[in-house]
């Protein structure tokens, strides 16, 4: 939403701006920050691949703490499933219980995961079957050894919890059901009396409160594990994991409810109670993305603001009127954002335009009107690089339905950096909100880039990108770097100037650098302003292209393996990880593999420490 914002320069609101910028909640659904939200794994971000049914070698958390969970053994890598719950991806674990076969990820010990008196876990799973211990997430060396926590399905298919070793292990007393999408929350609060310290929720329904003797979790020298109880335990997880959120504090009740509304809308999993967001309903347009919120629970716990980065460009901060059981939640339905000049009825001005991205805002108000500051951030909305214009041109617009004329709600009060603020907004109406400008010639918007891709083929790098809309664009300068810091141009491509339709562009780098190359686009407007795209990388090292295996697939015959380097060792594994062939060669760069005795199926060829797939028909 930050592309169309204009600001009023009013020093009265600088204090509000400072508070919002300094204390913005950047965690999931606008709850917490990287200091408390220590892990955020979601299958729609941070995976080493986004190809359906491809093995996932690593999963990087999105909390800002840079935790990378990985699996270097090919046969123990889970699979990426591109669409499972409500069109969002998941990670599939294969239920192979053989030693050295089960899928899981691990990360080294990190003190942010213990040394605390509080935990909050939110998990989104779908089980395909149950059996022995099947762990969603754990931190331990083995049974009761350096164990900070473990959340797993165990006896009677019940979710089972360990906190600080397994001395107070308990189950939720409600069997889980296969092929059912579930949101489970687990909380630990060492500041409470021992009988009240641990709770489990199932989609906002409290299932159990259990005792925990430990008032704090000491430092545990153990790895973090997803999909297994510990690293050398073959008991496999049989199902899908879409999201894991972890805090090193006990979030309050309002924050719990907001996060569960976020997950419920995203994955289309109904809540048992406290559903305060109707934007995810089909009748309202399925505004399922990036739901964030402010609110206050009956117990007094609150979440008074959320940062624009959590809601794809729009943030809200409570100024006054946030009473018990008041909630304001917002979400959108637009993966890409752009400046459009259509569907602008009701907006006054000379050259009217608005953002394509619209937010559905759901207001639950039990008392005094909620007064807020609304912030639109250009970068967080995917619209970085624009020079903001006259503040009075930028307006907040609203309509009660998905179509129809817009109502001008307010004129912007202030601009700071690339953020536009609307101060003292009384939010009372459910409906659709976005940002507009009365004159886009004074307040220009840059090109909206849909995608920018770099692929390596035949020792050349093919660069392709698409724009959703353009306004006064001049040309694209394609930049390359060997270190990600020092850039040079490898070519320019003329832009189309102004357009409201999708346009495809391409350029080939016929002589890429040896090793890793980085690429980015510099989009230059007619007035000389420019915008830099995200960076793409390509590995053109000899290792990436040194091996040819043919024929592949093969029909149980001879397979030729050609390498640019001498072949020192060769191992062939079947799909279960069993070695079916091995050879020490030392010098030749060509090897004939006899696959006549191989059964039909998939095999992995380990050549000089690298894995290559072989299909035998």
TORSEBA-466606 format. One record per residue (C-alpha): residue number from 1; residue in one letter; z, y, x. Coordinates in nm, 2 decimals. Last residue first. Layout:
// residues N
NUM  a  Z  Y  X .
...
// end
This chain:
// residues 617
617  x  -1.56  -4.84  1.30 .
616  x  -1.37  -4.72  1.61 .
615  x  -1.27  -4.35  1.62 .
614  x  -1.16  -4.21  1.95 .
613  x  -0.94  -3.90  1.98 .
612  x  -0.87  -3.73  2.32 .
611  x  -0.53  -3.68  2.48 .
610  x  -0.47  -3.52  2.83 .
609  x  -0.25  -3.67  3.10 .
608  x  -0.54  -3.77  3.34 .
607  x  -0.71  -3.93  3.04 .
606  x  -0.50  -4.04  2.75 .
605  x  -0.74  -4.19  2.50 .
604  x  -0.60  -4.19  2.14 .
603  x  -0.72  -4.44  1.89 .
602  x  -0.82  -4.42  1.52 .
601  x  -0.92  -4.73  1.32 .
600  x  -1.13  -5.05  1.33 .
599  x  -0.98  -5.31  1.56 .
598  x  -1.06  -5.29  1.93 .
597  x  -1.22  -5.61  2.09 .
596  x  -1.56  -5.45  2.15 .
595  x  -1.41  -5.13  2.29 .
594  x  -1.51  -5.18  2.65 .
593  x  -1.47  -4.85  2.82 .
592  x  -1.73  -4.75  3.07 .
591  x  -1.60  -4.48  3.31 .
590  x  -1.76  -4.18  3.47 .
589  x  -1.59  -3.93  3.71 .
588  x  -1.49  -4.20  3.96 .
587  x  -1.20  -4.14  4.20 .
586  x  -0.86  -4.28  4.12 .
585  x  -0.94  -4.55  3.86 .
584  x  -0.61  -4.68  3.73 .
583  x  -0.66  -4.86  3.40 .
582  x  -0.49  -4.91  3.07 .
581  x  -0.57  -5.06  2.73 .
580  x  -0.40  -5.14  2.40 .
579  x  -0.09  -4.92  2.46 .
578  x  0.10  -4.91  2.13 .
577  x  0.13  -4.56  1.97 .
576  x  0.11  -4.67  1.61 .
575  x  -0.25  -4.53  1.58 .
574  x  -0.36  -4.73  1.88 .
573  x  -0.31  -4.60  2.23 .
572  x  -0.57  -4.61  2.52 .
571  x  -0.47  -4.52  2.87 .
570  x  -0.68  -4.39  3.16 .
569  x  -0.57  -4.29  3.51 .
568  x  -0.72  -4.10  3.80 .
567  x  -1.05  -3.99  3.66 .
566  x  -1.22  -3.75  3.90 .
565  x  -1.30  -3.42  3.74 .
564  x  -1.59  -3.30  3.53 .
563  x  -1.53  -3.61  3.32 .
562  x  -1.76  -3.86  3.15 .
561  x  -1.63  -4.14  2.93 .
560  x  -1.89  -4.39  2.80 .
559  x  -1.79  -4.62  2.52 .
558  x  -1.91  -4.98  2.50 .
557  x  -1.92  -5.14  2.16 .
556  x  -1.69  -5.17  1.86 .
555  x  -1.90  -4.95  1.64 .
554  x  -1.83  -4.62  1.80 .
553  x  -1.73  -4.28  1.65 .
552  x  -1.77  -4.14  1.91 .
551  x  -2.06  -4.26  2.12 .
550  x  -1.98  -4.11  2.35 .
549  x  -1.68  -3.94  2.51 .
548  x  -1.73  -3.62  2.70 .
547  x  -1.46  -3.46  2.91 .
546  x  -1.45  -3.13  3.11 .
545  x  -1.47  -2.88  2.83 .
544  x  -1.11  -2.76  2.78 .
543  x  -1.00  -2.86  3.13 .
542  x  -1.27  -2.63  3.28 .
541  x  -1.08  -2.33  3.15 .
540  x  -1.25  -2.13  2.87 .
539  x  -0.94  -2.08  2.67 .
538  x  -1.01  -1.83  2.40 .
537  x  -0.77  -1.56  2.26 .
536  x  -0.78  -1.33  1.96 .
535  x  -0.60  -0.99  1.94 .
534  x  -0.53  -0.80  1.62 .
533  x  -0.76  -0.51  1.55 .
532  x  -0.75  -0.16  1.70 .
531  x  -0.82  0.14  1.48 .
530  x  -1.01  0.46  1.58 .
529  x  -1.04  0.83  1.51 .
528  x  -1.36  0.99  1.64 .
527  x  -1.45  1.18  1.31 .
526  x  -1.73  0.93  1.24 .
525  x  -1.48  0.64  1.26 .
524  x  -1.44  0.40  1.55 .
523  x  -1.33  0.04  1.50 .
522  x  -1.20  -0.11  1.82 .
521  x  -1.21  -0.49  1.80 .
520  x  -1.01  -0.73  2.00 .
519  x  -1.07  -1.02  2.25 .
518  x  -0.86  -1.20  2.50 .
517  x  -1.00  -1.44  2.76 .
516  x  -0.81  -1.74  2.90 .
515  x  -0.97  -1.93  3.19 .
514  x  -1.31  -1.85  3.33 .
513  x  -1.42  -1.52  3.17 .
512  x  -1.69  -1.53  2.91 .
511  x  -2.06  -1.49  3.00 .
510  x  -2.26  -1.51  2.68 .
509  x  -2.01  -1.32  2.47 .
508  x  -2.18  -1.33  2.13 .
507  x  -2.15  -1.05  1.87 .
506  x  -2.11  -1.08  1.49 .
505  x  -2.07  -0.87  1.17 .
504  x  -2.03  -0.96  0.80 .
503  x  -2.00  -0.70  0.52 .
502  x  -1.80  -0.73  0.20 .
501  x  -1.85  -0.46  -0.06 .
500  x  -1.72  -0.11  -0.12 .
499  x  -1.92  0.05  0.16 .
498  x  -1.92  0.36  0.38 .
497  x  -2.06  0.39  0.73 .
496  x  -2.23  0.05  0.78 .
495  x  -2.10  0.00  1.14 .
494  x  -2.31  -0.02  1.45 .
493  x  -2.21  -0.30  1.69 .
492  x  -2.09  -0.23  2.05 .
491  x  -2.08  -0.45  2.35 .
490  x  -1.86  -0.61  2.62 .
489  x  -1.61  -0.32  2.64 .
488  x  -1.32  -0.34  2.89 .
487  x  -0.95  -0.40  2.84 .
486  x  -0.65  -0.42  3.06 .
485  x  -0.34  -0.55  2.88 .
484  x  -0.42  -0.90  2.74 .
483  x  -0.46  -1.05  3.09 .
482  x  -0.83  -1.13  3.12 .
481  x  -0.94  -0.87  2.87 .
480  x  -1.23  -0.82  2.63 .
479  x  -1.32  -0.53  2.39 .
478  x  -1.58  -0.52  2.12 .
477  x  -1.65  -0.16  2.02 .
476  x  -1.73  -0.14  1.64 .
475  x  -1.93  0.16  1.51 .
474  x  -1.93  0.47  1.29 .
473  x  -1.70  0.41  0.99 .
472  x  -1.70  0.69  0.72 .
471  x  -1.52  0.46  0.47 .
470  x  -1.55  0.09  0.49 .
469  x  -1.46  -0.20  0.25 .
468  x  -1.38  -0.57  0.27 .
467  x  -1.48  -0.60  0.64 .
466  x  -1.59  -0.93  0.80 .
465  x  -1.56  -1.04  1.16 .
464  x  -1.74  -1.27  1.40 .
463  x  -1.72  -1.34  1.78 .
462  x  -1.90  -1.64  1.92 .
461  x  -1.78  -1.71  2.28 .
460  x  -2.02  -1.90  2.50 .
459  x  -1.97  -2.20  2.72 .
458  x  -2.15  -2.42  2.47 .
457  x  -1.91  -2.33  2.19 .
456  x  -1.59  -2.12  2.20 .
455  x  -1.48  -1.95  1.88 .
454  x  -1.34  -1.60  1.82 .
453  x  -1.25  -1.48  1.47 .
452  x  -1.18  -1.15  1.30 .
451  x  -1.09  -1.15  0.93 .
450  x  -1.07  -0.93  0.63 .
449  x  -1.08  -0.60  0.82 .
448  x  -1.03  -0.29  0.60 .
447  x  -1.20  0.00  0.77 .
446  x  -1.00  0.31  0.80 .
445  x  -0.87  0.54  0.53 .
444  x  -0.93  0.92  0.52 .
443  x  -0.69  1.17  0.37 .
442  x  -0.89  1.49  0.33 .
441  x  -1.20  1.30  0.23 .
440  x  -0.98  1.06  0.03 .
439  x  -0.89  1.33  -0.22 .
438  x  -0.65  1.25  -0.50 .
437  x  -0.50  0.96  -0.32 .
436  x  -0.35  0.64  -0.47 .
435  x  -0.06  0.41  -0.41 .
434  x  0.04  0.11  -0.61 .
433  x  0.25  0.00  -0.90 .
432  x  0.22  -0.26  -1.18 .
431  x  0.48  -0.33  -1.44 .
430  x  0.85  -0.34  -1.53 .
429  x  0.97  0.01  -1.61 .
428  x  1.30  0.17  -1.52 .
427  x  1.27  0.29  -1.16 .
426  x  1.40  0.64  -1.11 .
425  x  1.24  0.77  -0.79 .
424  x  1.47  0.99  -0.58 .
423  x  1.23  1.00  -0.28 .
422  x  0.87  0.88  -0.26 .
421  x  0.81  0.82  0.11 .
420  x  0.49  0.77  0.32 .
419  x  0.51  0.58  0.64 .
418  x  0.27  0.60  0.93 .
417  x  0.49  0.82  1.14 .
416  x  0.71  1.01  0.90 .
415  x  0.56  1.14  0.58 .
414  x  0.76  1.30  0.30 .
413  x  0.78  1.37  -0.07 .
412  x  0.49  1.19  -0.22 .
411  x  0.38  1.29  -0.57 .
410  x  0.52  1.10  -0.86 .
409  x  0.44  0.87  -1.15 .
408  x  0.07  0.92  -1.21 .
407  x  -0.02  0.69  -1.50 .
406  x  -0.31  0.45  -1.46 .
405  x  -0.56  0.36  -1.72 .
404  x  -0.62  0.00  -1.82 .
403  x  -0.59  -0.35  -1.67 .
402  x  -0.31  -0.57  -1.53 .
401  x  -0.06  -0.42  -1.77 .
400  x  0.22  -0.16  -1.78 .
399  x  0.04  0.09  -1.55 .
398  x  0.18  0.28  -1.26 .
397  x  0.07  0.53  -0.98 .
396  x  0.25  0.68  -0.69 .
395  x  0.06  0.97  -0.55 .
394  x  -0.07  1.09  -0.21 .
393  x  -0.27  1.42  -0.22 .
392  x  0.04  1.63  -0.19 .
391  x  0.10  1.50  0.16 .
390  x  -0.22  1.63  0.31 .
389  x  -0.37  1.38  0.54 .
388  x  -0.25  1.07  0.72 .
387  x  -0.46  0.97  1.03 .
386  x  -0.54  0.61  0.98 .
385  x  -0.49  0.34  1.25 .
384  x  -0.29  0.08  1.06 .
383  x  -0.40  -0.05  0.71 .
382  x  -0.26  -0.40  0.70 .
381  x  0.01  -0.30  0.46 .
380  x  0.28  -0.33  0.73 .
379  x  0.08  -0.09  0.94 .
378  x  0.04  0.18  0.67 .
377  x  0.40  0.17  0.55 .
376  x  0.48  0.27  0.19 .
375  x  0.84  0.37  0.12 .
374  x  1.01  0.39  -0.21 .
373  x  1.34  0.58  -0.23 .
372  x  1.55  0.47  -0.53 .
371  x  1.74  0.58  -0.83 .
370  x  1.84  0.30  -1.06 .
369  x  1.93  0.43  -1.41 .
368  x  2.29  0.38  -1.51 .
367  x  2.39  0.05  -1.67 .
366  x  2.26  -0.31  -1.69 .
365  x  1.92  -0.27  -1.53 .
364  x  1.68  -0.56  -1.44 .
363  x  1.35  -0.41  -1.31 .
362  x  1.05  -0.63  -1.22 .
361  x  0.80  -0.46  -1.00 .
360  x  0.44  -0.60  -0.97 .
359  x  0.28  -0.46  -0.66 .
358  x  -0.09  -0.38  -0.64 .
357  x  -0.31  -0.42  -0.33 .
356  x  -0.66  -0.26  -0.37 .
355  x  -0.52  0.07  -0.26 .
354  x  -0.64  0.38  -0.44 .
353  x  -0.92  0.62  -0.45 .
352  x  -1.00  0.96  -0.61 .
351  x  -1.23  1.22  -0.46 .
350  x  -1.17  1.54  -0.65 .
349  x  -0.84  1.46  -0.83 .
348  x  -0.67  1.31  -1.13 .
347  x  -0.59  0.94  -1.17 .
346  x  -0.61  0.81  -1.52 .
345  x  -0.90  0.57  -1.46 .
344  x  -0.90  0.45  -1.09 .
343  x  -1.05  0.10  -1.14 .
342  x  -1.31  0.16  -0.87 .
341  x  -1.27  0.39  -0.56 .
340  x  -1.12  0.12  -0.34 .
339  x  -0.92  0.13  -0.01 .
338  x  -0.84  -0.21  0.12 .
337  x  -0.58  -0.48  0.13 .
336  x  -0.61  -0.85  0.18 .
335  x  -0.38  -1.13  0.06 .
334  x  -0.35  -0.96  -0.28 .
333  x  -0.11  -1.10  -0.54 .
332  x  0.19  -0.88  -0.49 .
331  x  0.57  -0.89  -0.52 .
330  x  0.86  -0.67  -0.62 .
329  x  1.22  -0.73  -0.73 .
328  x  1.47  -0.48  -0.87 .
327  x  1.81  -0.63  -0.96 .
326  x  2.11  -0.50  -1.15 .
325  x  2.38  -0.76  -1.21 .
324  x  2.67  -0.53  -1.10 .
323  x  2.54  -0.17  -1.07 .
322  x  2.28  -0.02  -0.85 .
321  x  2.28  0.34  -0.99 .
320  x  2.23  0.54  -0.68 .
319  x  2.01  0.57  -0.37 .
318  x  1.88  0.21  -0.36 .
317  x  1.61  0.15  -0.10 .
316  x  1.27  0.01  -0.17 .
315  x  0.99  -0.10  0.07 .
314  x  0.62  -0.14  0.03 .
313  x  0.37  -0.26  0.29 .
312  x  0.33  -0.64  0.27 .
311  x  0.68  -0.69  0.10 .
310  x  0.89  -0.79  0.40 .
309  x  0.74  -0.53  0.64 .
308  x  0.82  -0.25  0.39 .
307  x  1.19  -0.31  0.45 .
306  x  1.43  -0.41  0.18 .
305  x  1.73  -0.22  0.04 .
304  x  2.07  -0.24  -0.13 .
303  x  2.14  -0.62  -0.10 .
302  x  2.47  -0.66  -0.28 .
301  x  2.78  -0.86  -0.32 .
300  x  3.00  -0.72  -0.59 .
299  x  3.10  -1.05  -0.75 .
298  x  2.88  -0.97  -1.05 .
297  x  2.59  -0.96  -0.81 .
296  x  2.40  -0.65  -0.68 .
295  x  2.03  -0.62  -0.62 .
294  x  1.74  -0.52  -0.40 .
293  x  1.43  -0.73  -0.37 .
292  x  1.15  -0.89  -0.19 .
291  x  0.86  -1.12  -0.31 .
290  x  0.61  -1.16  -0.04 .
289  x  0.34  -1.32  -0.26 .
288  x  0.36  -1.47  -0.61 .
287  x  0.21  -1.20  -0.83 .
286  x  0.07  -1.47  -1.06 .
285  x  -0.11  -1.23  -1.29 .
284  x  0.14  -1.14  -1.55 .
283  x  0.04  -1.41  -1.80 .
282  x  0.04  -1.66  -1.51 .
281  x  0.41  -1.59  -1.44 .
280  x  0.49  -1.49  -1.09 .
279  x  0.56  -1.12  -1.18 .
278  x  0.85  -1.23  -1.40 .
277  x  1.12  -1.19  -1.14 .
276  x  1.49  -1.20  -1.22 .
275  x  1.54  -1.57  -1.25 .
274  x  1.92  -1.60  -1.22 .
273  x  1.94  -1.95  -1.36 .
272  x  1.81  -2.30  -1.32 .
271  x  1.52  -2.17  -1.11 .
270  x  1.16  -2.30  -1.15 .
269  x  0.96  -2.40  -0.84 .
268  x  0.62  -2.22  -0.83 .
267  x  0.61  -2.22  -0.45 .
266  x  0.60  -1.85  -0.38 .
265  x  0.78  -1.74  -0.70 .
264  x  1.07  -1.98  -0.66 .
263  x  1.09  -1.90  -0.29 .
262  x  1.13  -1.53  -0.34 .
261  x  1.36  -1.58  -0.64 .
260  x  1.57  -1.80  -0.42 .
259  x  1.59  -1.53  -0.16 .
258  x  1.70  -1.27  -0.42 .
257  x  1.96  -1.50  -0.56 .
256  x  2.12  -1.58  -0.23 .
255  x  2.12  -1.21  -0.14 .
254  x  2.30  -1.13  -0.46 .
253  x  2.56  -1.41  -0.39 .
252  x  2.64  -1.29  -0.04 .
251  x  2.48  -1.45  0.27 .
250  x  2.71  -1.67  0.48 .
249  x  2.62  -1.58  0.84 .
248  x  2.42  -1.75  1.12 .
247  x  2.12  -1.74  0.88 .
246  x  1.86  -2.02  0.84 .
245  x  1.54  -2.03  0.64 .
244  x  1.33  -2.35  0.63 .
243  x  0.99  -2.37  0.46 .
242  x  0.72  -2.60  0.36 .
241  x  0.86  -2.94  0.46 .
240  x  0.68  -3.25  0.33 .
239  x  0.78  -3.61  0.30 .
238  x  0.91  -3.93  0.46 .
237  x  1.13  -3.82  0.75 .
236  x  1.16  -4.10  1.00 .
235  x  1.46  -4.29  1.15 .
234  x  1.34  -4.34  1.51 .
233  x  1.64  -4.17  1.67 .
232  x  1.58  -4.05  2.02 .
231  x  1.54  -3.67  1.94 .
230  x  1.82  -3.64  1.68 .
229  x  1.85  -3.67  1.30 .
228  x  1.48  -3.62  1.26 .
227  x  1.23  -3.39  1.08 .
226  x  1.33  -3.06  1.24 .
225  x  1.56  -3.07  1.55 .
224  x  1.75  -2.80  1.73 .
223  x  1.87  -2.92  2.07 .
222  x  2.23  -2.97  2.18 .
221  x  2.49  -2.79  2.39 .
220  x  2.72  -2.69  2.10 .
219  x  2.90  -2.36  2.12 .
218  x  3.19  -2.36  1.88 .
217  x  3.15  -2.36  1.50 .
216  x  3.44  -2.18  1.33 .
215  x  3.70  -2.25  1.06 .
214  x  3.66  -2.62  1.10 .
213  x  3.83  -2.84  0.83 .
212  x  3.54  -2.83  0.59 .
211  x  3.61  -2.91  0.22 .
210  x  3.33  -2.93  -0.04 .
209  x  3.19  -2.73  -0.33 .
208  x  2.92  -2.91  -0.52 .
207  x  2.60  -2.87  -0.72 .
206  x  2.59  -2.49  -0.78 .
205  x  2.26  -2.42  -0.97 .
204  x  2.04  -2.15  -0.82 .
203  x  1.75  -2.39  -0.74 .
202  x  1.99  -2.67  -0.63 .
201  x  2.29  -2.51  -0.46 .
200  x  2.53  -2.67  -0.20 .
199  x  2.86  -2.53  -0.10 .
198  x  3.09  -2.55  0.21 .
197  x  3.41  -2.36  0.28 .
196  x  3.61  -2.39  -0.04 .
195  x  3.86  -2.66  0.05 .
194  x  3.92  -2.51  0.39 .
193  x  4.03  -2.17  0.27 .
192  x  3.75  -1.92  0.32 .
191  x  3.67  -1.74  0.65 .
190  x  3.48  -2.05  0.78 .
189  x  3.19  -1.99  0.53 .
188  x  2.93  -2.26  0.51 .
187  x  2.63  -2.25  0.28 .
186  x  2.36  -2.50  0.19 .
185  x  2.06  -2.41  -0.03 .
184  x  1.81  -2.66  -0.17 .
183  x  1.47  -2.57  -0.31 .
182  x  1.28  -2.87  -0.44 .
181  x  0.93  -2.98  -0.52 .
180  x  0.93  -3.32  -0.68 .
179  x  0.72  -3.61  -0.55 .
178  x  1.03  -3.83  -0.51 .
177  x  1.35  -3.75  -0.69 .
176  x  1.68  -3.64  -0.54 .
175  x  2.01  -3.81  -0.64 .
174  x  2.29  -3.58  -0.74 .
173  x  2.63  -3.63  -0.58 .
172  x  2.58  -3.35  -0.33 .
171  x  2.68  -3.56  -0.03 .
170  x  2.97  -3.51  0.21 .
169  x  3.05  -3.53  0.58 .
168  x  3.38  -3.38  0.68 .
167  x  3.42  -3.56  1.02 .
166  x  3.05  -3.55  1.09 .
165  x  3.03  -3.29  1.37 .
164  x  3.07  -2.92  1.30 .
163  x  2.91  -2.92  0.96 .
162  x  2.74  -3.23  0.83 .
161  x  2.57  -3.23  0.49 .
160  x  2.41  -3.50  0.27 .
159  x  2.14  -3.45  0.01 .
158  x  2.15  -3.76  -0.21 .
157  x  1.89  -4.04  -0.21 .
156  x  2.16  -4.29  -0.30 .
155  x  2.28  -4.28  0.07 .
154  x  2.10  -4.04  0.29 .
153  x  1.89  -3.73  0.27 .
152  x  1.96  -3.48  0.55 .
151  x  2.11  -3.15  0.65 .
150  x  2.28  -3.17  0.99 .
149  x  2.51  -2.92  1.16 .
148  x  2.67  -2.82  1.49 .
147  x  2.67  -3.16  1.65 .
146  x  2.76  -3.19  2.02 .
145  x  2.79  -3.56  1.98 .
144  x  2.89  -3.68  1.63 .
143  x  2.59  -3.92  1.61 .
142  x  2.34  -3.80  1.86 .
141  x  2.25  -3.49  2.07 .
140  x  2.30  -3.25  1.78 .
139  x  2.14  -2.97  1.58 .
138  x  1.99  -3.08  1.26 .
137  x  1.71  -2.99  1.01 .
136  x  1.54  -3.18  0.73 .
135  x  1.69  -3.52  0.82 .
134  x  1.60  -3.85  0.67 .
133  x  1.89  -4.10  0.71 .
132  x  1.77  -4.44  0.58 .
131  x  1.53  -4.48  0.29 .
130  x  1.37  -4.23  0.06 .
129  x  1.01  -4.17  -0.05 .
128  x  0.74  -3.90  -0.08 .
127  x  0.99  -3.61  -0.06 .
126  x  0.89  -3.26  -0.13 .
125  x  1.08  -2.98  0.05 .
124  x  1.17  -2.62  0.05 .
123  x  1.50  -2.54  0.24 .
122  x  1.74  -2.25  0.24 .
121  x  2.03  -2.26  0.49 .
120  x  2.32  -2.02  0.52 .
119  x  2.58  -2.06  0.79 .
118  x  2.91  -1.89  0.88 .
117  x  3.19  -1.89  1.14 .
116  x  2.97  -1.87  1.44 .
115  x  2.92  -1.98  1.80 .
114  x  2.62  -2.19  1.68 .
113  x  2.24  -2.14  1.63 .
112  x  2.22  -1.81  1.82 .
111  x  2.35  -2.00  2.13 .
110  x  2.01  -2.17  2.18 .
109  x  1.96  -2.54  2.28 .
108  x  1.60  -2.63  2.33 .
107  x  1.36  -2.67  2.04 .
106  x  1.25  -2.99  1.86 .
105  x  0.98  -3.11  1.62 .
104  x  0.96  -3.44  1.44 .
103  x  0.72  -3.73  1.36 .
102  x  0.84  -4.09  1.41 .
101  x  0.66  -4.31  1.66 .
100  x  0.87  -4.33  1.97 .
99  x  1.06  -4.63  1.83 .
98  x  0.88  -4.73  1.51 .
97  x  1.01  -4.57  1.18 .
96  x  0.67  -4.41  1.08 .
95  x  0.76  -4.20  0.77 .
94  x  0.46  -3.97  0.83 .
93  x  0.60  -3.61  0.82 .
92  x  0.37  -3.36  0.64 .
91  x  0.40  -2.99  0.71 .
90  x  0.32  -2.77  0.41 .
89  x  0.06  -2.51  0.30 .
88  x  0.07  -2.28  0.00 .
87  x  -0.16  -2.33  -0.31 .
86  x  0.13  -2.35  -0.55 .
85  x  0.29  -2.62  -0.35 .
84  x  0.05  -2.84  -0.15 .
83  x  -0.24  -2.66  0.01 .
82  x  -0.34  -2.67  0.38 .
81  x  -0.15  -2.98  0.48 .
80  x  -0.08  -2.97  0.85 .
79  x  0.02  -3.31  1.00 .
78  x  0.33  -3.41  1.19 .
77  x  0.30  -3.47  1.57 .
76  x  0.47  -3.79  1.68 .
75  x  0.14  -3.97  1.78 .
74  x  0.04  -3.67  2.00 .
73  x  0.36  -3.65  2.20 .
72  x  0.42  -3.29  2.29 .
71  x  0.62  -3.20  1.98 .
70  x  0.73  -2.83  1.95 .
69  x  0.98  -2.60  1.79 .
68  x  0.93  -2.24  1.91 .
67  x  1.21  -1.99  1.86 .
66  x  1.09  -1.63  1.92 .
65  x  1.39  -1.46  1.77 .
64  x  1.18  -1.23  1.54 .
63  x  1.26  -1.44  1.23 .
62  x  0.90  -1.59  1.21 .
61  x  0.97  -1.92  1.37 .
60  x  0.70  -2.09  1.58 .
59  x  0.58  -2.44  1.48 .
58  x  0.42  -2.65  1.76 .
57  x  0.19  -2.95  1.81 .
56  x  0.07  -2.98  1.45 .
55  x  -0.17  -3.26  1.39 .
54  x  -0.48  -3.18  1.17 .
53  x  -0.48  -3.29  0.81 .
52  x  -0.61  -2.95  0.69 .
51  x  -0.68  -2.71  0.98 .
50  x  -0.42  -2.43  1.01 .
49  x  -0.32  -2.53  1.37 .
48  x  -0.04  -2.44  1.61 .
47  x  0.17  -2.33  1.32 .
46  x  0.33  -1.98  1.32 .
45  x  0.26  -1.88  0.96 .
44  x  0.18  -2.05  0.62 .
43  x  0.41  -2.34  0.70 .
42  x  0.72  -2.14  0.70 .
41  x  1.00  -2.16  0.96 .
40  x  1.25  -1.87  0.96 .
39  x  1.53  -1.90  1.21 .
38  x  1.81  -1.67  1.33 .
37  x  1.83  -1.45  1.02 .
36  x  2.15  -1.28  1.13 .
35  x  2.04  -1.07  1.43 .
34  x  1.67  -1.11  1.33 .
33  x  1.74  -0.90  1.02 .
32  x  1.91  -0.96  0.68 .
31  x  1.76  -1.00  0.33 .
30  x  1.43  -0.83  0.25 .
29  x  1.28  -1.14  0.08 .
28  x  1.30  -1.32  0.41 .
27  x  1.44  -1.09  0.69 .
26  x  1.34  -0.73  0.76 .
25  x  1.63  -0.55  0.60 .
24  x  1.59  -0.18  0.70 .
23  x  1.89  -0.03  0.87 .
22  x  1.75  0.21  1.12 .
21  x  1.43  0.31  0.93 .
20  x  1.60  0.34  0.59 .
19  x  1.89  0.54  0.72 .
18  x  1.66  0.77  0.92 .
17  x  1.43  0.83  0.62 .
16  x  1.73  0.90  0.39 .
15  x  1.86  1.15  0.64 .
14  x  1.52  1.31  0.67 .
13  x  1.51  1.36  0.30 .
12  x  1.63  1.72  0.28 .
11  x  1.39  1.80  0.56 .
10  x  1.10  1.80  0.31 .
9  x  0.75  1.74  0.44 .
8  x  0.57  1.59  0.14 .
7  x  0.36  1.29  0.23 .
6  x  0.04  1.12  0.14 .
5  x  -0.01  0.75  0.11 .
4  x  -0.34  0.57  0.04 .
3  x  -0.33  0.32  0.32 .
2  x  0.03  0.23  0.30 .
1  x  0.00  0.00  0.00 .
// end
